[in-house]
């Protein structure tokens, strides 16, 4: 999403661009609800096992829920692991491909 310009990095902070807000809304996420919540809409979180950051905050959680509802991904019971189905991975790649 950073490569596409949907998320903007400013030091350790990450924010949703206007283009990103439109993309997220089109993906089925209600930003008004996220903005009213106590949790930040966007923040980064370092995944220690992969040694890279991922999108956290309300938006990260909402996107994961949406991907689960679409049947793209499923959480493993008793674990933090999220597994994508083959078709889910293909749909993810198509939806989130960097802009050309």
C-alpha positions in Angstrom: 0.0 0.0 0.0 3.0 2.3 0.5 4.3 1.5 -3.0 0.8 2.4 -4.4 0.6 5.7 -2.5 -2.3 4.5 -0.3 -0.2 4.8 2.8 2.3 7.6 3.5 5.3 7.1 5.7 6.6 10.0 7.8 9.4 8.8 10.0 7.9 6.1 12.2 4.4 7.2 11.4 2.1 6.0 8.7 -1.1 7.7 7.5 -3.7 7.0 4.9 -3.7 9.2 1.8 -6.8 10.5 0.1 -6.3 7.9 -2.6 -5.8 5.2 0.2 -9.1 6.3 1.9 -10.9 5.8 -1.4 -9.3 2.4 -1.9 -10.1 1.2 1.6 -13.7 2.4 1.3 -13.9 0.5 -2.0 -12.6 -2.6 -0.2 -15.6 -2.4 2.1 -14.1 -0.7 5.2 -16.0 2.1 7.0 -13.3 4.7 7.8 -15.8 6.8 9.7 -16.2 4.0 12.3 -12.5 3.5 12.5 -11.9 7.3 13.0 -14.3 7.3 15.9 -12.6 4.5 17.8 -9.9 5.0 20.4 -7.3 3.0 18.6 -5.3 4.8 15.9 -6.5 4.2 12.4 -3.0 3.4 11.1 0.2 2.5 12.8 3.1 0.2 12.1 4.0 -2.9 14.1 7.2 -4.8 13.8 6.7 -8.5 13.2 9.6 -10.0 15.1 9.4 -13.4 13.4 9.6 -11.9 9.9 11.7 -8.9 11.0 9.5 -6.5 9.0 6.7 -4.1 9.8 3.1 -4.5 8.9 0.0 -2.4 9.1 -1.6 -2.3 12.5 -4.2 -0.2 14.3 -7.9 -0.2 13.4 -7.3 -0.3 9.7 -5.0 -3.3 9.9 -7.5 -5.2 12.0 -10.4 -4.2 9.8 -8.6 -5.3 6.6 -7.8 -8.7 8.1 -11.5 -9.1 9.1 -12.6 -8.2 5.6 -10.1 -10.7 4.1 -11.5 -13.4 6.4 -15.0 -12.5 5.5 -14.1 -12.7 1.8 -12.7 -16.2 2.4 -9.2 -15.1 1.4 -7.6 -15.9 4.8 -8.1 -17.8 8.0 -6.5 -17.6 11.4 -5.0 -20.8 12.8 -6.6 -21.7 16.1 -4.4 -21.0 19.1 -1.9 -19.2 17.0 -1.2 -15.7 15.5 -0.7 -17.4 12.1 -2.9 -16.3 9.2 -3.0 -18.5 6.2 -4.3 -17.5 2.8 -6.0 -20.0 0.5 -4.5 -20.3 -3.0 -7.4 -18.3 -4.4 -7.2 -15.8 -1.6 -3.6 -15.2 -2.2 -4.3 -14.6 -5.9 -7.2 -12.2 -5.0 -4.9 -10.4 -2.6 -2.2 -10.0 -5.2 -4.7 -8.7 -7.7 -6.3 -6.2 -5.3 -3.1 -4.9 -3.7 -0.8 -5.0 -6.7 1.5 -1.9 -6.9 0.3 0.7 -9.3 2.2 0.7 -12.6 
